């Protein structure tokens, strides 16, 4: 028999006292009767074969059969299986982790003649035990008593906290009363000092207003000087733009002159070709004349060839110079274009700056829209 432990609201059947008296189905009934007489605490007997539960006979049902007139003849010397076959009462089988309250409800739901029958407890490792229904009822009674004690303790705790709450409410009311007194004192103190603070704020306001008027005057002076400076910048930018246009015009003229040089060089080359051709013709004529004239004409021919070669070299140099001029002119054009872009951006920025100055002028023309409206608000907040 297991030792009954201290029960709680969550106790299970495993916490209750139970019995494991068991026999096989071939055990004689008189042996079981003797065991039940010697151990009055046993609620019954388990019949188990090969670790399998065959059935259960409670003490009350077993004793009913013993008192029959023909007990010894029918059951005493026969296996317990015969008595089990005669009774055939299906036991209530519950797991060991079943809560006690749930087990009581399941037991009470049995038929009236089976309510007091013991309960078969299924433990770990396929072990079977018996719990007396009286033990189960006592355990439930104990749990109910503990539940009542817990409820009473909770009621006492509730009453305790209720009293503490009332005390706190009383303290809060006293604190509110003291707070109202302090409020009245602070209000009177504030009213007595408000006039002095308002006077100080007004004096401070007059000082700030004077400073603000000086700032407005300074702003107008800055605006005037800014207009003058921006106008000078604008004139300078226009001058730069005009110089850029003049530079571009000069570059165009140089380009045209170079084209003329290139054309003249081309014509000179054509003339040289014609002179060479005439030189060839003169050589032919010279070949047809006398030997003396032939010598003179040969010298003339050599001189003409020399001049032709010098003319061709000069033409090549002019072409090279013309190409160099064209490269330089393209570079000047790029520079003039970049300078023009910079100038345009300067003019655009100047125009935007003038717009900002115009907005500043509008603000300076209406000074009361700024600080003079802000100062009364600050005084009210203080």
FENURGI-V672028 format. One record per pair of residues at least 12 apart in sequence whose ideal C-beta (glycine too) atoms are under 10 Angstrom apart, sorted by the first residue. I is the first residue (numbers start at 1). J is the second residue. Records with the same first field share a line. If there is no record, write none. Layout:
I = J  J
This chain:
1 = 17  18  19  20  21  39  41  42  129  130
2 = 14  15  16  17  18  19  20  121  123  129  131
3 = 15  17
4 = 16  17  18  135  138  139  142
5 = 17
6 = 142  146
7 = 100  138  139  140  142  143  145  146
8 = 100  142  143  146
9 = 99  100  101  143  144  146  147  150
10 = 99  100  101  143
11 = 99  100  101  139  140  142  143  146
12 = 94  95  96  97  98  99  100  101  102  103  121
13 = 94  95  96  97  98  99  100  102  103  119  121  122  123  129  131  135  136  139
14 = 95  96  97  98  100  121  123  124  129
15 = 96  100  139
16 = 96  100  103  119  121  129  131  132  135  136  138  139
17 = 41  129  131  132  135  138  139
18 = 43  96  118  119  120  121  123  128  129  130  131  132  135
19 = 39  41  42  43  44  45  46  118  121  129  130  131  132  135
20 = 42  46  48  121  123  127  128  129  130
21 = 35  36  39  41  42  43  44  45  46  129  130
22 = 45  46  47  48  53  54  56  127  128  129  130
23 = 35  45  46  47  48  49  54  57  79  80
24 = 47  48  49  50  54  79  80  81
25 = 47  48  49  54  55  79  80  81  82  84  85
26 = 47  49  78  79  80  81
27 = 45  47  79  80  81
28 = 75  76  77  78  79  80  82
29 = 45  57  62  65  66  71  72  74  75  76  77  78  79  80  81  82  83  84
30 = 66  71  72  75  76  77  78  80
31 = 76  80
32 = 44  45  47  57  62  75  80  83
33 = 45  62  63  65  66  71  75  76  80  83
36 = 57  59  62  63  66
37 = 63  66
39 = 59
40 = 59
41 = 59  132  135
42 = 58  59  62  118  130  132
43 = 56  58  59  60  116  117  118  119  130  131  132  133  134  135
44 = 56  57  58  59  60  61  62  91  117  118  120  130  132
45 = 57  58  59  62  80  83  84  118  130
46 = 91  118  120  128  129  130
47 = 79  80  81  83  84
48 = 127  128
49 = 81
51 = 125  126  127  128
52 = 126  128
53 = 91  93  120  122  126  128
54 = 80  81  84
55 = 80  81  83  84  85  87  88  89  90  91  120
56 = 84  87  89  90  91  92  93  117  118  119  120  128  130
57 = 80  83  84  86  87  89  91  117  118
58 = 87  89  91  114  116  117  118  130  132  133
59 = 117  118  130  132
60 = 116  117  118
61 = 83  86  87  89  113  114  117
62 = 75  80  83  87
64 = 87
65 = 83  86  87
66 = 83
71 = 83
74 = 86
89 = 113  114  117
90 = 110  114  117  120
91 = 114  117  118  119  120  128  130
92 = 106  107  109  110  114  115  117  118  119  120  121  131  133
93 = 119  120  121  122  128
94 = 106  107  119  120  121  122  131  136
95 = 121  122  123  124
96 = 121  122  123  124  127  129  131
97 = 122  123  124
98 = 119  121  122
99 = 143
100 = 131  136  137  139  140  142  143
101 = 139  140  143  144  147
103 = 119  121  131  133  136  139  140
104 = 119  133  136  137  139  140  141  143
105 = 140
106 = 119
107 = 119  131  133  136  137  140
108 = 133  136  137
110 = 133
114 = 133
115 = 133
116 = 132  133  134  137
117 = 130  132  133
118 = 130  131  132  133  134  135  136
119 = 131  132  133  135  136
197 = 379  382
198 = 379  380  382
200 = 379  382
201 = 375  376  378  379  380  382
202 = 375  376  379
204 = 375  378  379  382
205 = 371  372  375  376  378  379
206 = 375
208 = 371  372  374  375  378
209 = 367  371  372  375
211 = 371
212 = 367  368  370  371  372  374  375
213 = 367  371  372
215 = 364  367  370  371
216 = 363  364  365  367  370  371
217 = 364  367
218 = 364
219 = 360  361  363  364  367
220 = 360  361  364  365  367
222 = 357  360  364
223 = 357  358  360  361  363  364
224 = 357  361
226 = 353  354  356  357  360  361
227 = 353  354  357  358  361
229 = 350  353
230 = 349  350  351  353  354  357
231 = 350  354
233 = 346  347  349  350  353
234 = 346  347  350  351  353  354
236 = 343  346  350
237 = 342  343  344  345  346  347  348  349  350
238 = 343  347
239 = 343
240 = 339  340  342  343  346  347
241 = 339  340  342  343  344  346  347
242 = 343
243 = 336  339  343
244 = 335  336  337  338  339  340  341  342  343  344
245 = 336  340
246 = 336
247 = 332  333  335  336  339  340
248 = 332  333  336  337  339  340
249 = 336
250 = 329  332  336
251 = 328  329  330  331  332  333  335  336
252 = 329  333
254 = 325  326  328  329  332
255 = 325  326  329  330  332  333
257 = 322  325
258 = 318  321  322  323  324  325  326  328  329
259 = 322  325  326
260 = 322
261 = 318  319  321  322  325
262 = 318  319  321  322  323  325  326
263 = 322
264 = 315  318  322
265 = 314  315  316  317  318  319  321  322
266 = 315  318  319
267 = 315
268 = 311  312  314  315  318
269 = 311  312  314  315  316  318  319
270 = 315
271 = 308  311  315
272 = 307  308  309  310  311  312  314  315
273 = 308  312
275 = 304  305  307  308  311
276 = 304  305  308  309  311  312
278 = 304
279 = 297  300  301  302  303  304  305  307  308
280 = 301  304  305
282 = 297  298  300  301  304
283 = 297  298  300  301  304  305
284 = 297
285 = 297
286 = 298  300  301
